[in-house]
Amino acid sequence: MKKYKNDFLLKNKKTSYYEGFDVMDKLKDILIELKRSQI
């Protein structure tokens, strides 16, 4: 049971880690679009 819980926590950490990267990519895209619209 303990091992299962640890695996679950590890998976959650990994997904939130990758979701963070997705958010960063979206923010970069938004910044690029804003710069384009300003020019």
ZIPEFEN-V505613 format. One record per residue. N is the residue number from 1. PSI is psi in degrees with one decimal (* if undefined). Layout:
[[N/PSI] [N/PSI]]
This chain:
[[1/-41.9] [2/-42.1] [3/-41.0] [4/-44.1] [5/-41.6] [6/-42.1] [7/-42.0] [8/-45.3] [9/-40.4] [10/-44.7] [11/-43.2] [12/-41.2] [13/-43.7] [14/-46.5] [15/-43.5] [16/-33.7] [17/-48.0] [18/-34.8] [19/-36.2] [20/-41.0] [21/-40.3] [22/-43.3] [23/-41.6] [24/-43.1] [25/-42.3] [26/-41.2] [27/-40.6] [28/-44.3] [29/-44.5] [30/-43.2] [31/-41.6] [32/-43.9] [33/-41.6] [34/-43.2] [35/-40.7] [36/-42.7] [37/-23.6] [38/-32.8] [39/*]]
